[in-house]
Amino acid sequence: MPQSTVSTHSKTMFLDIIHNKAQQIRARLKAFVQVIKIAGKQTMYDGLGTVEAQEISGRFPEVTFSDIEHTRRKIPRRRFAVAIPIDERDINDIMQDPENMYAVAIIRAMERVFDRLTIEAAFASVFTGEDATAEITADTDGVATVDATGGLTYDHLLELATAFINNDVGTDMPESFFLALTGDEHRALLADFRVVQYDANGKTANNVGGGTLSFAAAAGSENVRPNPLVNSDFTNRSGQIDNGRLVQAAGFNIIPFAANAPNPVIETLGDANDYRRCVAASTRGILVGIHDELEVVTQERTDLIQTKQIVAVVTMGSLRTEGVLIQELRTPWSDN
């Protein structure tokens, strides 16, 4: 709408700055998953299993073929849409270009869909086989669970890392990992950030300054050892804190999500919604297929008086590529 349609009264009654409610505004997991373009009604993700060498002896041995598994998983297609009407009165009431403002709000909503699909794929069943009709649950696929419902500590991150190592994940080739959690888990891990003084027998003697004492300040003391979450300068990057926020620990990139969002990305589960299901994964573990690039369009509504609508539609799908590349971190939750 042209700026001239805004009434003089509105110009004096409303502020030029519109407050945007606190919300997630971008997809935080895009850098940690595989993203591909999908086309057609059905798209498959193909892979190969493992094969082992055989020992042979003598001259001119017979050929013994090794069987290698061919895997196939279906990438599901799901459509998501957002439509917002614009009435002529919005121009006067909002004092901004509503088309642009609403378009930004729509894009933010779609960005959150990307992360939600990523998290859902970690534990969803996958459909395999030539015609993708065989269902495999997360448990059957090899997704492991680390139970931290008694209280999350750094040791649980080591347990996650150990499971990946024991399944040959990230051992021979550089591989990135992420841990998606909420502010509650973030706080629990920071609470485990401390420098502990040990006596001559290796027993904990006392806490030396909590998380405020740097390892450098304790230099020269033989009985002081840093907790693994102390600044990475002193711990070979086992933990890294930036402006009071934990960004990396035990080799995991820490990706936080809001626990109090209207539709939280990190789910609460259990018979009494008493635990959260956080996700630890390799960057090879989840694939997101996008069929249509997101396009936001403004359309006239001839069936309504002085009304337009802004519409965005996108088709996406996600899947778990291999069970051992994903782990569930189960943490306590209570609304009390």
VOBA-1610 file (N, C-alpha, C; in pm, whole numbers, padded with zeros to 5 digits, always signed):
BEGIN
Met+00084-00120+00000Met+00000+00000+00000Met+00088+00125+00000Pro+00050+00231-00070Pro+00131+00353-00068Pro+00124+00419+00068Gln+00232+00488+00103Gln+00240+00553+00232Gln+00133+00660+00249Ser+00083+00717+00140Ser-00016+00823+00148Ser-00148+00776+00205Thr-00172+00643+00209Thr-00297+00593+00263Thr-00300+00597+00415Val-00187+00621+00478Val-00181+00627+00624Val-00234+00760+00670Ser-00333+00758+00759Ser-00397+00882+00802Ser-00307+00963+00892Thr-00328+01095+00893Thr-00251+01184+00979Thr-00274+01150+01126His-00397+01111+01159His-00429+01075+01297His-00343+00957+01342Ser-00332+00857+01255Ser-00252+00740+01291Ser-00107+00775+01307Lys-00059+00867+01227Lys+00082+00905+01236Lys+00114+00967+01371Thr+00017+01029+01434Thr+00042+01092+01564Thr+00008+00999+01680Met-00063+00889+01653Met-00110+00804+01761Met-00026+00678+01780Phe+00051+00637+01680Phe+00123+00511+01689Phe+00272+00530+01669Leu+00350+00442+01733Leu+00495+00447+01718Leu+00536+00385+01586Asp+00651+00428+01537Asp+00704+00372+01413Asp+00770+00237+01437Ile+00801+00205+01560Ile+00870+00080+01592Ile+00769-00021+01645Ile+00764-00135+01580Ile+00673-00241+01621Ile+00753-00348+01695His+00703-00386+01812His+00774-00486+01891His+00747-00625+01834Asn+00852-00702+01811Asn+00840-00841+01770Asn+00859-00930+01892Lys+00762-01014+01919Lys+00768-01103+02034Lys+00892-01192+02028Ala+00953-01217+02145Ala+01072-01302+02150Ala+01038-01438+02090Gln+01124-01482+01996Gln+01098-01605+01926Gln+01224-01651+01854Gln+01225-01777+01817Gln+01334-01828+01734Gln+01316-01775+01593Ile+01421-01714+01536Ile+01405-01647+01407Ile+01482-01714+01295Arg+01561-01818+01324Arg+01634-01885+01217Arg+01647-02033+01251Ala+01673-02112+01149Ala+01695-02255+01169Ala+01834-02275+01226Arg+01842-02326+01346Arg+01971-02339+01414Arg+02046-02467+01376Leu+01975-02563+01318Leu+02038-02692+01288Leu+02077-02708+01142Lys+02056-02606+01061Lys+02084-02620+00918Lys+02229-02656+00891Ala+02320-02603+00970Ala+02462-02630+00947Ala+02504-02767+00996Phe+02414-02840+01063Phe+02451-02967+01124Phe+02377-03087+01065Val+02307-03066+00953Val+02239-03176+00886Val+02269-03170+00737Gln+02240-03278+00667Gln+02253-03280+00522Gln+02124-03225+00460Val+02137-03134+00367Val+02020-03076+00300Val+02031-03105+00151Ile+01925-03165+00095Ile+01926-03196-00047Ile+01796-03147-00111Lys+01798-03137-00243Lys+01679-03102-00320Lys+01609-03231-00359Ile+01478-03240-00336Ile+01403-03358-00373Ile+01301-03321-00480Ala+01266-03419-00563Ala+01170-03396-00671Ala+01085-03521-00688Gly+00972-03505-00754Gly+00885-03619-00777Gly+00802-03654-00656Lys+00719-03756-00673Lys+00629-03797-00565Lys+00701-03872-00454Gln+00809-03940-00489Gln+00878-04022-00390Gln+01029-04014-00413Thr+01103-03989-00306Thr+01249-03980-00314Thr+01310-04076-00213Met+01411-04149-00258Met+01478-04248-00172Met+01621-04204-00140Tyr+01664-04240-00021Tyr+01803-04218+00021Tyr+01870-04354+00021Asp+01966-04374-00068Asp+02033-04503-00083Asp+02168-04504-00011Gly+02204-04620+00041Gly+02332-04634+00110Gly+02386-04775+00097Leu+02505-04794+00149Leu+02572-04924+00145Leu+02610-04968+00286Gly+02607-05099+00307Gly+02651-05154+00434Gly+02802-05176+00434Thr+02848-05265+00519Thr+02992-05291+00531Thr+03027-05425+00466Val+03155-05441+00437Val+03204-05566+00382Val+03340-05595+00445Glu+03370-05721+00469Glu+03496-05760+00532Glu+03582-05841+00435Ala+03713-05826+00447Ala+03806-05902+00362Ala+03814-06047+00409Gln+03840-06136+00316Gln+03853-06279+00347Gln+03997-06325+00326Glu+04040-06411+00412Glu+04174-06468+00396Glu+04170-06581+00293Ile+04267-06581+00203Ile+04278-06687+00103Ile+04416-06752+00112Ser+04428-06873+00060Ser+04556-06944+00065Ser+04572-07027-00062Gly+04695-07061-00091Gly+04723-07143-00208Gly+04721-07064-00337Arg+04752-07133-00443Arg+04753-07071-00575Arg+04617-07090-00643Phe+04582-06994-00720Phe+04460-06997-00800Phe+04336-07031-00715Pro+04313-06957-00607Pro+04195-06987-00524Pro+04067-06949-00598Glu+03961-07017-00563Glu+03832-06986-00621Glu+03783-06851-00571Val+03705-06787-00656Val+03647-06658-00619Val+03529-06680-00525Thr+03533-06613-00412Thr+03422-06616-00317Thr+03370-06473-00301Phe+03252-06450-00352Phe+03199-06315-00348Phe+03160-06276-00205Ser+03182-06150-00174Ser+03136-06094-00046Ser+03006-06019-00071Asp+02909-06041+00014Asp+02779-05977-00002Asp+02781-05843+00071Ile+02745-05737+00001Ile+02737-05606+00064Ile+02593-05559+00062Glu+02548-05510+00174Glu+02408-05471+00188Glu+02382-05338+00118His+02273-05332+00045His+02225-05208-00014His+02106-05160+00069Thr+02114-05039+00119Thr+02007-04986+00203Thr+01930-04878+00128Arg+01804-04865+00161Arg+01719-04764+00096Arg+01618-04714+00197Arg+01609-04583+00210Arg+01515-04521+00303Arg+01435-04413+00231Lys+01308-04408+00264Lys+01220-04312+00198Lys+01226-04177+00268Ile+01238-04071+00189Ile+01231-03935+00241Ile+01086-03890+00233Pro+01018-03877+00346Pro+00877-03838+00341Pro+00860-03695+00295Arg+00746-03667+00235Arg+00715-03530+00190Arg+00601-03475+00275Arg+00623-03357+00330Arg+00521-03291+00411Arg+00511-03145+00368Arg+00389-03095+00362Arg+00366-02957+00319Arg+00332-02870+00439Phe+00388-02751+00440Phe+00363-02655+00548Phe+00325-02521+00485Ala+00230-02455+00546Ala+00183-02327+00491Ala+00153-02228+00603Val+00169-02101+00571Val+00129-01992+00659Val+00056-01891+00572Ala-00061-01846+00616Ala-00136-01743+00543Ala-00184-01637+00641Ile-00154-01512+00612Ile-00192-01401+00700Ile-00270-01299+00617Pro-00389-01260+00663Pro-00465-01158+00589Pro-00416-01017+00623Ile-00429-00927+00529Ile-00397-00786+00551Ile-00520-00704+00517Asp-00575-00640+00617Asp-00689-00551+00596Asp-00638-00408+00576Glu-00717-00329+00505Glu-00679-00189+00483Glu-00654-00116+00615Arg-00726-00155+00718Arg-00709-00090+00848Arg-00572-00117+00909Asp-00509-00230+00870Asp-00377-00261+00924Asp-00276-00152+00891Ile-00293-00088+00777Ile-00200+00017+00737Ile-00203+00131+00837Asn-00322+00169+00880Asn-00334+00278+00976Asn-00294+00236+01117Asp-00328+00110+01153Asp-00306+00066+01291Asp-00161+00031+01320Ile-00089-00021+01222Ile+00045-00070+01248Ile+00152+00035+01225Met+00128+00127+01134Met+00226+00232+01103Met+00356+00178+01047Gln+00351+00064+00983Gln+00466+00007+00912Gln+00411-00060+00787Asp+00498-00102+00701Asp+00457-00179+00584Asp+00419-00319+00630Pro+00290-00350+00639Pro+00251-00481+00694Pro+00294-00597+00607Glu+00298-00578+00476Glu+00339-00688+00389Glu+00480-00735+00424Asn+00570-00641+00443Asn+00708-00676+00476Asn+00717-00737+00615Met+00646-00678+00711Met+00653-00728+00848Met+00594-00868+00860Tyr+00481-00891+00794Tyr+00420-01023+00800Tyr+00506-01127+00728Ala+00568-01086+00619Ala+00655-01178+00546Ala+00771-01225+00634Val+00827-01133+00712Val+00936-01169+00804Val+00886-01269+00908Ala+00766-01245+00961Ala+00709-01336+01061Ala+00687-01475+01001Ile+00644-01481+00875Ile+00620-01609+00809Ile+00751-01685+00790Ile+00854-01615+00746Ile+00983-01679+00723Ile+01037-01737+00854Arg+01020-01663+00962Arg+01065-01714+01092Arg+00990-01841+01130Ala+00862-01846+01102Ala+00783-01966+01132Ala+00835-02085+01053Met+00867-02063+00926Met+00917-02172+00842Met+01056-02218+00885Glu+01138-02127+00933Glu+01270-02164+00983Glu+01256-02258+01103Arg+01158-02232+01188Arg+01136-02319+01303Arg+01088-02457+01260Val+01013-02463+01150Val+00968-02592+01097Val+01089-02678+01061Phe+01192-02618+01002Phe+01312-02692+00963Phe+01373-02763+01084Asp+01390-02690+01193Asp+01449-02750+01313Asp+01358-02857+01373Arg+01227-02831+01370Arg+01135-02929+01428Arg+01137-03059+01348Leu+01144-03050+01217Leu+01154-03170+01134Leu+01284-03245+01161Thr+01391-03171+01183Thr+01521-03233+01211Thr+01514-03314+01340Ile+01459-03255+01444Ile+01450-03325+01573Ile+01355-03444+01563Glu+01244-03427+01495Glu+01148-03538+01481Glu+01211-03657+01409Ala+01294-03628+01308Ala+01355-03736+01230Ala+01449-03820+01314Ala+01506-03763+01418Ala+01602-03837+01501Ala+01539-03961+01561Phe+01409-03955+01595Phe+01346-04066+01667Phe+01228-04127+01591Ala+01198-04075+01474Ala+01085-04128+01398Ala+01121-04262+01334Ser+01021-04340+01302Ser+01044-04462+01226Ser+01085-04426+01084Val+01163-04513+01023Val+01201-04496+00883Val+01142-04611+00803Phe+01117-04586+00675Phe+01057-04687+00589Phe+01160-04728+00485Thr+01186-04856+00479Thr+01294-04910+00397Thr+01241-05014+00299Gly+01333-05067+00221Gly+01297-05170+00125Gly+01280-05111-00014Glu+01265-05199-00111Glu+01254-05157-00251Glu+01138-05062-00271Asp+01025-05090-00204Asp+00907-05004-00217Asp+00880-04923-00091Ala+00977-04921-00001Ala+00970-04839+00122Ala+00846-04870+00205Thr+00819-04997+00227Thr+00704-05037+00308Thr+00743-05100+00441Ala+00871-05131+00458Ala+00917-05193+00583Ala+00951-05085+00685Glu+00880-05086+00799Glu+00900-04983+00901Glu+01005-05028+01002Ile+01098-04937+01032Ile+01202-04963+01131Ile+01196-04854+01237Thr+01176-04894+01362Thr+01170-04797+01470Thr+01310-04749+01506Ala+01314-04643+01586Ala+01444-04589+01627Ala+01523-04690+01709Asp+01456-04762+01798Asp+01525-04862+01880Asp+01584-04972+01794Thr+01504-05022+01700Thr+01552-05129+01611Thr+01665-05080+01523Asp+01662-04953+01490Asp+01763-04895+01402Asp+01895-04871+01472Gly+01896-04881+01604Gly+02021-04864+01678Gly+02039-04732+01748Val+01931-04654+01761Val+01941-04527+01835Val+01951-04559+01984Ala+02060-04517+02046Ala+02083-04546+02188Ala+02028-04434+02275Thr+02009-04465+02402Thr+01958-04367+02499Thr+02053-04356+02617Val+02086-04233+02653Val+02163-04205+02773Val+02068-04142+02874Asp+02053-04205+02988Asp+01957-04160+03090Asp+02024-04064+03187Ala+01984-03938+03180Ala+02037-03837+03272Ala+01923-03778+03356Thr+01816-03857+03375Thr+01701-03806+03450Thr+01734-03784+03597Gly+01844-03841+03644Gly+01885-03815+03781Gly+01961-03685+03798Gly+01985-03614+03687Gly+02061-03488+03690Gly+02171-03491+03586Leu+02167-03397+03494Leu+02263-03394+03384Leu+02398-03342+03431Thr+02505-03414+03396Thr+02641-03372+03426Thr+02728-03392+03302Tyr+02851-03344+03312Tyr+02946-03360+03202Tyr+02973-03508+03172Asp+02966-03593+03274Asp+02990-03735+03254Asp+02891-03796+03154His+02769-03742+03148His+02672-03793+03051His+02715-03759+02909Leu+02780-03644+02891Leu+02832-03611+02758Leu+02944-03707+02719Leu+03026-03743+02817Leu+03130-03842+02790Leu+03070-03977+02753Glu+02957-04010+02815Glu+02889-04136+02782Glu+02838-04134+02638Leu+02785-04020+02595Leu+02743-04005+02456Leu+02861-04021+02361Ala+02972-03952+02394Ala+03090-03958+02309Ala+03147-04100+02302Thr+03143-04170+02415Thr+03194-04307+02419Thr+03113-04398+02327Ala+02982-04382+02328Ala+02897-04466+02242Ala+02927-04441+02095Phe+02950-04316+02058Phe+02985-04288+01918Phe+03118-04354+01882Ile+03216-04342+01970Ile+03347-04403+01943Ile+03333-04554+01928Asn+03255-04615+02015Asn+03240-04761+02011Asn+03164-04811+01888Asn+03099-04720+01818Asn+03030-04755+01694Asn+03103-04700+01571Asp+03231-04665+01588Asp+03314-04616+01477Asp+03256-04490+01413Val+03197-04406+01492Val+03142-04280+01442Val+03240-04167+01474Gly+03293-04105+01371Gly+03383-03991+01389Gly+03523-04028+01432Thr+03564-04153+01410Thr+03696-04196+01455Thr+03801-04180+01346Asp+03774-04229+01228Asp+03874-04229+01122Asp+03875-04102+01038Met+03763-04034+01032Met+03754-03911+00953Met+03693-03802+01038Pro+03734-03677+01013Pro+03677-03566+01091Pro+03525-03562+01075Glu+03457-03547+01187Glu+03311-03547+01186Glu+03262-03456+01296Ser+03160-03379+01269Ser+03106-03286+01367Ser+02984-03347+01435Phe+02961-03304+01559Phe+02848-03352+01636Phe+02776-03233+01697Phe+02646-03251+01720Phe+02571-03146+01788Phe+02488-03207+01899Leu+02456-03124+01998Leu+02369-03164+02108Leu+02260-03057+02119Ala+02137-03094+02086Ala+02024-03002+02095Ala+01957-03019+02230Leu+01947-02908+02304Leu+01892-02912+02439Leu+01818-02782+02468Thr+01774-02763+02592Thr+01707-02639+02630Thr+01791-02563+02732Gly+01740-02450+02774Gly+01812-02370+02872Gly+01831-02442+03005Asp+01741-02534+03038Asp+01753-02608+03164Asp+01876-02700+03162Glu+01895-02770+03052Glu+02014-02855+03040Glu+02141-02771+03031His+02129-02658+02964His+02244-02566+02956His+02287-02521+03095Arg+02190-02488+03177Arg+02220-02445+03314Arg+02282-02558+03395Ala+02230-02679+03378Ala+02284-02793+03453Ala+02430-02817+03418Leu+02464-02804+03289Leu+02603-02825+03248Leu+02693-02714+03300Leu+02643-02590+03297Leu+02723-02480+03351Leu+02743-02495+03501Ala+02644-02549+03569Ala+02658-02571+03714Ala+02767-02673+03743Asp+02794-02759+03645Asp+02900-02859+03661Asp+03037-02801+03623Phe+03036-02673+03587Phe+03159-02603+03549Phe+03224-02551+03678Arg+03331-02614+03721Arg+03396-02573+03844Arg+03540-02623+03845Val+03620-02565+03930Val+03757-02612+03951Val+03762-02675+04089Val+03802-02800+04095Val+03800-02874+04219Val+03942-02903+04265Gln+03967-02884+04392Gln+04097-02914+04449Gln+04096-03056+04506Tyr+04202-03130+04478Tyr+04212-03268+04523Tyr+04321-03281+04628Asp+04300-03373+04721Asp+04404-03399+04820Asp+04506-03497+04762Ala+04603-03536+04844Ala+04712-03621+04796Ala+04664-03757+04749Asn+04545-03801+04798Asn+04492-03931+04759Asn+04396-03923+04641Gly+04384-03804+04582Gly+04296-03788+04468Gly+04151-03767+04506Lys+04124-03753+04639Lys+03986-03729+04682Lys+03956-03579+04673Thr+03828-03547+04647Thr+03788-03407+04640Thr+03802-03344+04778Ala+03878-03236+04784Ala+03898-03168+04912Ala+03801-03052+04927Asn+03794-02964+04829Asn+03701-02852+04835Asn+03693-02787+04697Asn+03590-02710+04680Asn+03572-02636+04555Asn+03653-02509+04561Val+03737-02487+04463Val+03823-02368+04462Val+03759-02263+04374Gly+03675-02181+04433Gly+03621-02067+04361Gly+03513-02100+04261Gly+03457-02220+04264Gly+03352-02255+04168Gly+03401-02239+04027Gly+03318-02182+03942Gly+03355-02163+03802Gly+03423-02032+03775Thr+03456-01957+03881Thr+03512-01824+03861Thr+03664-01826+03859Leu+03724-01931+03912Leu+03870-01938+03919Leu+03925-02003+03794Ser+04004-01931+03720Ser+04062-01989+03599Ser+04177-02080+03636Phe+04209-02171+03545Phe+04319-02265+03569Phe+04450-02191+03579Ala+04461-02079+03505Ala+04584-02002+03507Ala+04612-01947+03648Ala+04506-01910+03719Ala+04523-01853+03852Ala+04574-01957+03950Ala+04552-02083+03918Ala+04594-02189+04009Ala+04726-02252+03967Ala+04793-02192+03870Ala+04919-02248+03822Ala+05019-02261+03936Gly+05092-02372+03936Gly+05192-02395+04040Gly+05141-02483+04152Ser+05010-02503+04155Ser+04954-02590+04257Ser+04941-02731+04202Glu+05004-02827+04266Glu+05003-02964+04214Glu+04870-03034+04239Asn+04792-02981+04334Asn+04670-03050+04372Asn+04544-02990+04311Val+04561-02905+04210Val+04444-02844+04147Val+04432-02894+04004Arg+04314-02946+03973Arg+04289-02992+03837Arg+04161-02925+03787Pro+04159-02885+03660Pro+04039-02818+03610Pro+03930-02918+03575Asn+03806-02879+03600Asn+03693-02955+03551Asn+03697-02950+03398Pro+03652-03055+03329Pro+03661-03058+03183Pro+03590-02944+03113Leu+03500-02871+03181Leu+03430-02764+03114Leu+03497-02628+03129Val+03615-02624+03188Val+03687-02498+03201Val+03727-02449+03063Asn+03751-02320+03051Asn+03782-02258+02922Asn+03876-02342+02838Ser+03846-02349+02709Ser+03916-02439+02618Ser+04064-02409+02607Asp+04108-02291+02646Asp+04250-02259+02640Asp+04332-02355+02725Phe+04269-02415+02825Phe+04343-02498+02919Phe+04302-02644+02914Thr+04208-02680+02828Thr+04158-02816+02829Thr+04150-02878+02690Asn+04233-02833+02600Asn+04233-02890+02465Asn+04095-02890+02401Arg+04021-02782+02424Arg+03890-02758+02362Arg+03786-02863+02401Ser+03793-02916+02522Ser+03688-03007+02568Ser+03564-02931+02610Gly+03578-02801+02631Gly+03464-02717+02665Gly+03493-02574+02627Gln+03392-02502+02580Gln+03413-02364+02539Gln+03292-02281+02579Ile+03318-02169+02644Ile+03212-02079+02688Ile+03233-01944+02621Asp+03126-01889+02567Asp+03131-01760+02499Asp+03024-01670+02557Asn+03068-01561+02621Asn+02974-01465+02682Asn+02875-01533+02777Gly+02926-01624+02856Gly+02842-01690+02956Gly+02758-01805+02904Arg+02773-01836+02775Arg+02695-01947+02719Arg+02789-02059+02673Leu+02749-02180+02706Leu+02826-02296+02666Leu+02801-02323+02518Val+02905-02319+02437Val+02890-02339+02293Val+02946-02473+02247Gln+03032-02533+02327Gln+03088-02663+02292Gln+03132-02736+02419Ala+03110-02865+02420Ala+03154-02946+02534Ala+03169-03091+02490Ala+03278-03154+02528Ala+03305-03294+02499Ala+03295-03325+02350Gly+03326-03226+02267Gly+03322-03246+02122Gly+03187-03218+02059Phe+03088-03179+02138Phe+02955-03149+02086Phe+02934-02999+02072Asn+02880-02957+01958Asn+02833-02820+01944Asn+02700-02809+02017Ile+02691-02719+02113Ile+02571-02706+02195Ile+02473-02613+02125Ile+02355-02667+02091Ile+02251-02590+02021Ile+02130-02578+02114Pro+02108-02460+02173Pro+01998-02446+02268Pro+01866-02406+02202Phe+01757-02457+02259Phe+01622-02420+02216Phe+01541-02380+02338Ala+01436-02303+02314Ala+01355-02250+02424Ala+01265-02359+02483Ala+01274-02375+02614Ala+01187-02471+02682Ala+01045-02417+02694Asn+01030-02284+02695Asn+00899-02222+02719Asn+00831-02173+02592Ala+00881-02215+02476Ala+00817-02174+02350Ala+00677-02235+02342Pro+00584-02170+02270Pro+00448-02226+02258Pro+00448-02369+02204Asn+00538-02399+02113Asn+00550-02533+02058Asn+00697-02572+02062Pro+00747-02618+02176Pro+00890-02641+02193Pro+00947-02741+02092Val+01066-02713+02044Val+01134-02805+01953Val+01177-02931+02027Ile+01226-02914+02150Ile+01266-03028+02233Ile+01145-03077+02311Glu+01105-03201+02288Glu+00981-03253+02345Glu+00996-03295+02491Thr+00884-03291+02562Thr+00875-03355+02694Thr+00790-03480+02678Leu+00835-03590+02739Leu+00770-03719+02722Leu+00753-03787+02857Gly+00712-03913+02852Gly+00690-03990+02974Gly+00544-03992+03011Asp+00508-04083+03101Asp+00369-04096+03143Asp+00316-03967+03206Ala+00405-03894+03271Ala+00364-03769+03336Ala+00440-03650+03278Asn+00483-03662+03152Asn+00566-03557+03092Asn+00681-03519+03185Asp+00752-03621+03232Asp+00852-03597+03335Asp+00996-03600+03284Tyr+01016-03611+03153Tyr+01153-03601+03103Tyr+01155-03540+02963Arg+01270-03484+02930Arg+01290-03427+02797Arg+01374-03522+02713Arg+01354-03512+02581Arg+01430-03595+02489Arg+01520-03505+02405Cys+01641-03485+02454Cys+01739-03406+02381Cys+01808-03494+02277Val+01870-03432+02181Val+01926-03506+02067Val+02076-03483+02057Ala+02151-03591+02054Ala+02294-03587+02022Ala+02312-03660+01890Ala+02380-03596+01795Ala+02387-03657+01662Ala+02512-03614+01587Ser+02551-03701+01496Ser+02654-03666+01397Ser+02589-03582+01288Thr+02670-03502+01223Thr+02617-03422+01112Thr+02579-03510+00993Arg+02614-03638+00996Arg+02572-03732+00892Arg+02443-03804+00928Gly+02391-03779+01047Gly+02281-03859+01099Gly+02143-03824+01050Ile+02122-03699+01006Ile+01988-03656+00966Ile+01996-03587+00831Leu+01901-03620+00746Leu+01894-03559+00613Leu+01760-03487+00599Val+01763-03367+00546Val+01641-03289+00520Val+01631-03266+00370Gly+01521-03309+00312Gly+01496-03286+00170Gly+01396-03174+00152Ile+01427-03081+00063Ile+01338-02968+00037Ile+01291-02977-00108His+01161-02984-00127His+01105-02996-00261His+01090-02861-00328Asp+01035-02767-00256Asp+01013-02633-00310Asp+01087-02531-00225Glu+01155-02441-00289Glu+01214-02330-00215Glu+01102-02242-00159Leu+01123-02192-00041Leu+01021-02109+00023Leu+00999-01981-00057Glu+00874-01957-00091Glu+00839-01835-00163Glu+00722-01769-00091Val+00736-01643-00061Val+00632-01567+00006Val+00567-01474-00095Val+00437-01488-00114Val+00367-01408-00215Val+00250-01335-00151Thr+00217-01219-00209Thr+00101-01142-00168Thr-00007-01157-00274Gln-00127-01192-00230Gln-00237-01215-00323Gln-00357-01129-00286Glu-00428-01082-00388Glu-00551-01008-00366Glu-00663-01105-00328Arg-00747-01066-00233Arg-00864-01144-00198Arg-00988-01072-00248Thr-01031-01106-00365Thr-01146-01038-00426Thr-01277-01073-00356Asp-01278-01179-00276Asp-01399-01217-00205Asp-01415-01143-00072Leu-01312-01066-00035Leu-01316-00988+00088Leu-01291-00842+00057Ile-01346-00755+00136Ile-01337-00612+00110Ile-01201-00560+00157Gln-01129-00493+00064Gln-01000-00429+00093Gln-00907-00523+00171Thr-00892-00643+00120Thr-00811-00743+00189Thr-00715-00811+00093Lys-00594-00829+00139Lys-00494-00911+00071Lys-00455-01025+00165Gln-00381-01119+00112Gln-00326-01223+00197Gln-00182-01250+00158Ile-00100-01277+00260Ile+00039-01318+00236Ile+00046-01467+00265Val+00095-01543+00167Val+00095-01688+00176Val+00235-01742+00149Ala+00273-01840+00227Ala+00399-01911+00204Ala+00372-02060+00216Val+00424-02138+00123Val+00409-02283+00124Val+00545-02345+00095Val+00579-02450+00170Val+00703-02521+00145Val+00679-02670+00168Thr+00743-02753+00086Thr+00735-02899+00101Thr+00872-02951+00142Met+00875-03018+00256Met+01001-03070+00309Met+00980-03210+00366Gly+01089-03278+00388Gly+01086-03407+00454Gly+01220-03434+00519Ser+01222-03521+00619Ser+01347-03550+00690Ser+01352-03697+00728Leu+01473-03748+00743Leu+01489-03886+00786Leu+01620-03905+00860Arg+01626-04013+00938Arg+01747-04056+01006Arg+01822-04147+00909Thr+01947-04117+00882Thr+02022-04195+00783Thr+02073-04326+00839Glu+02106-04329+00969Glu+02156-04451+01033Glu+02143-04436+01183Gly+02094-04540+01248Gly+02063-04531+01390Gly+02180-04498+01479Val+02299-04556+01452Val+02413-04534+01541Val+02466-04391+01533Leu+02417-04312+01439Leu+02461-04172+01428Leu+02379-04078+01515Ile+02279-04134+01585Ile+02188-04055+01669Ile+02184-04116+01809Gln+02175-04029+01910Gln+02150-04076+02046Gln+02049-03985+02114Glu+01972-04046+02201Glu+01877-03971+02283Glu+01940-03942+02419Leu+01935-03817+02461Leu+01978-03778+02595Leu+01853-03743+02674Arg+01821-03827+02769Arg+01698-03811+02846Arg+01728-03733+02973Thr+01662-03619+02991Thr+01691-03530+03104Thr+01563-03504+03184Pro+01576-03466+03311Pro+01458-03446+03395Pro+01383-03319+03357Trp+01252-03323+03376Trp+01170-03204+03353Trp+01054-03205+03450Ser+01020-03087+03501Ser+00905-03074+03588Ser+00849-02934+03571Asp+00715-02922+03576Asp+00654-02790+03563Asp+00629-02728+03700Asn+00683-02792+03805Asn+00666-02737+03941Asn+00763-02623+03964
//
